[in-house]
Amino acid sequence: MVRKKTIVWMMVAITVLFAAGCTPSSENSSEGQAATSSYGNQEAEQQADASFPKTITHLSGETVIAKKPMKIATPYIAFVDYLAVLNVYPVAGQGIDTIHHNFPNLSKLLQGKEITDLGMEVSMEKLLAANPDLIIAANDMADKYEQLKQIAPTVILPQAGNWRETLIQIADMIGKEEKAESVLTAFDMKSAAYKQKLAAHEHETVLFAMYSGKDQFVTWEWERFEPFYKGLGLKPVPNTEKGGPLTLEGLAALNPDHIFVINNWQNPVEGGVSKTLKDNEVWRSMEAVKKDQVYYLEDPSLPGPMALAKINGIEDIIQAMGH
């Protein structure tokens, strides 16, 4: 009843303003919007805090998280990505130095953040010293679950789960549900808009591959690129569903209309594929090469189980094909 009266009085006040030919000043309006936004954020945070304690069911059982975690550690590099997408940064994470050297998109988000590098071979000593109040690990460390939960409440998730589901799961356990929802909503809106822009290419085949040197390529199962094939309406090359190694001759036989060559951070090719193979007759015979429809992606995380890779991936694709 009180809320209804408040709404009525607000409507009366607005009517009086318009009747008098007055409008709020832009300065006051901006201040009001900022105050409303700030209040909305505070309210969301309070609601998130009130949702604890909560019990999380995961691959190794159930874990009770007593209160909203403030010091999160993750001994799995991909989960550093998910946390950053949610605007949360761990106190300790796997492969932080590797991220800075090889994953430019995620590295930008981590700039200036103090995060203990647990190494690619996770240091349990550093993890303990970080004194986290929550550990988010992957099932490659399921055998260390008992040890991990002695340090802090621990949740075990799949290494390569569905990226949307993983984002929602992590958001739930750290009280960032609204942030995850806004990220996914924005992603879906962009995908729908970009799909329309790319409609002219819907009958042209697209292949994602990584060059491993000596005229050898690697491809992946279509599922890894579902946000692009399905979400953007791109057409995969027939008979490549399962991915796998591919010779240059095999690639030429597939003859895709568009090729996205993903940076091989573990075995970088000096000068890139196009420079390395520019005099190769097999390479030059392909339609994608003839039409200048070979695109180089600097960030190698695209085929991996990372949320940021999908979010930035649609941007890379629209920039390459949307002209």
N, C-alpha and C positions, 0 to 999 in steps of 0.2 A: 504494500500500500504506500509506504514511504517512497519507494522507487517511482511509482506511478505519479505521485504528487511532484516529485523532483522533475520528471520528464515534462509534465504539464507546465511548470514554472519556467523551464528552459525554453519551451516553445513560445510562451508568452513573451519572454525577454527578447527572443530572436525577432518575433513579429513587431515588437515596439521599435527595435533598431531599424528594421527595414521601413516601417511607417514613417520614421523620422528622417529617412534618407541617409542613415549613417551605416557605416560598416566598420568593424574593428580594424585598427591599424595593422599593417603587415608585421610590424615589430611585435605587437602584442599577440598576433596570430601565431607567429613563429614560436614565441615563448610558450604559448598555450600548447602548441603541438609538441614541443620539446618536453614540456612538463607531463603531457599525456603519455608520450613515448616512454619517458623515464618511469612514470608510475606503472605503465603496463609491464615494463621489464622487471620492476621490483615485485609486482604482483605475481608474475610468472615464476620468479626465483623463489618467492615465498611458497607458492603452490608446489614447486619442485621439492623444496626442503620438507614440506609437510607430507610428501609421499613416502618418506622413510620412517621407520625401517621397511625394507622390502626384501623378499626372498627371490633370488634369481635361480632358475633351473637351467643347467648347462650340461656339457658333455661329461663332466666328472661328478655330477650330483646336484646338490643345492647349496647355495651360499647366501647367508643373511648379510645384507649391507645395512648396518645400524643407522647411519646417517649419510647425508650427501658427501661423497668423497671429495677431498680437496687435494690430496697428493696421490696421483695415479701413476702407476708404473706399468709398462707393457714390454715384455720380453719378446715381442713379435713386431717386426718393422711395419707391416701393413696397418696395424692398429694405431701406430703413431699418426698415420694418414687420417684415419677415421676421427680420431680425437681432434686433430687440427681442423677438419671440416666442421666440427661442432664448436670450434673456437675454444677448445680446451687443450692445454699442453701438459704432457706428462712430466713428472719430476725425473723420470728415468725411462729410457726406451732403447730398444735394439737398433743398432746400425745408424745412429745419428750422424756419425762422420761419413758413412756410406751415402746417406741421404744428401748431405751437403755437397758431396763430390759428384754424384751421379743422377740425382732426381731433382732437377731444377724447380719444378712447380711446387713440390712439397718443401724444398729448401727455403723458398721465399717466405712461406708461412712460418717457418721455424726461426727466421732471422731475429736475433736479439733475445731469444728465449733460452733460459738456463735449464738445460736438460742433460742429465748424466747419460753418457753413452755407455750402454751395457755391452757394446761390441756385437759383432755378428755371432760369435760364439759367446752366448750370454754369460756374463760374470755374476754368479750368485752372490759373491761378496759385495759387489757394487749395488746389486739389487737390495740387499739387506741394509747397506749403508744409506740408501736413499730414504729409508723409513716410510714407505708408502702406506696409505690406508686402504688401497685397493690395488690388486694386480689383475690385469686383463691379459691372459695368455692364450696361445693357440694350442691345438691338440698335438703339435710336435713336442710339447712339454708336458703332456698328460702324465707321463711316467714320473714327473717331478711334482705332481700336484700336492702330495702330502707335505713335501718340503716347502713348497711355495706358500701354502696356507698357514704355515707356522710363522711366516713373515707378515702376511696380511691376508684378509679375505680375498679369495682368488676365484676367478671365473674363467672357464676354459671354453673357447669358441672354435669353430672350424677354421682351418687355415685359409680355405678358399670357398667360403660360403657365398650365398647370394649377397651382393654388395648392399642392396637396399635393406634386406633383412638384418645384415650385420650392423649397419648404421643405426637402425631402430633399436636393436638389442643393446648396443653400447650406450646410446642415448638414454635408454630406460634405466640402465644401472647407474648412471651418473647424474640423473635429473635434468637431462637436456632434450626431453621429448619434443617440446615445441620447436626447438632449433632444428631437429631432424625433420620435422614435418615441413617447416618452411624451406629447408634445403631441397627436399624432394619435390615439393610443389613447384618451386622455381625451376628445377631441372625439367620437370614434365612440361611446363609451359614453354620453355625454350625448345625442348625436343619437338613439340608439336609445331611450333613456328618454323623451326629449321627443316622439318620434314616437308613442309609445303614448299620451302625454297629449293629443296633438292628434288622435288617431284620430277623435274625434267631429266634426271639421271636414274629414275627408278628401274629402267630396263638395262642399265649398264652395270657390269659386274665389278665388285670391289674386293680386293684381297689385302689383308694385313699380314706382313711378313717381317722377319728379322734376318739380316744378312750375317752369316757366320764365317765368311771368307771362303776362298777357294771354290767360288761358284756354287756355294751351298746356302740354302735358305732354311728357315724354320717357320712353320705356320702353327696355328693353334685351333682348337675346336671352336666352332661357331658360338657356343654358349658364352665364351669370354667376351664376345663382342655384341651380345644381345641388345644392349642399349643403342647400338649403332645400326645393326642390321634391322632390328624390329622397330626401335624407337625413331630412327631417322629414315626408315624405308629403304636402306641400301640393299642391293642385291648381292648375296654371296656367290662366289664361284662354285658351280656345281661340282659335286664329288670331292669336296674338301672339308666335309663336316667334322671329321675327327682330327684334322691337322696332322702335323708331323714334319719330318725333314723333306726337303724338296731341292732337287738339283736345278741349275739354271735352265737346262733343257726341259725339265718337267714344268718349270714355271712358264717357259715359252709355250709349251703345249697347252697349258690352261689359258694363256693369253688374256688376262683380265684387262678390263677397260681402265681401271684405276688401281694403283698400287700404293699403299702406305707402308713405307719402309721405316721400321721402328729402330731407334738407336740401340745398338748392342753394347751396353755399358760394361759387360764382362769381357768382351773381346772387340773393342772399337776398331772400326775400319778407317784408316787415315784418308781424309778427303771425302769420305762417304761413298755409297754404292755407285751413284751416277758417275762420279769421277773415276772410280776404280774400273768400272765396266764400260766406259764411254767408247772404247774401241772394239768391244766385243760384238761380233756380228749377231750372235744369238740374242743378246740383250737388245741390240738396236732393232731387231726384227719385230719386237712386241709392240702392240697397238698403244699401250700406255706410254711407252718410251717415245714413239713417233709423235704422239699428240701432247707430249709434255704433261702427262697425267701421272707422274711418279712423284709422291710427296714424302718428304723426310720429316719424321717426328723426333725431336730432340729428347723428349722425356720418355724413358724406356718403360714407364709403369703402366702403359695403356693395357697390355694383356693381363696384367696382374690383378689380384683381388683388392683393389684400392678404390675408394669412393672418389677421391680427387681425380684419379685417372679418367673416370667416366665423366665427371663434371667438366673437366678441361678438354676431354676428348671430343665432345660435341662441338666445342669452340674451334678446335684444330681442324676438324672435318669441314665445318661450314666455311672456314677461311680458305681451305684448299679447294673445295668443290662448289662453293656457293656463289662464285663470281658469274 
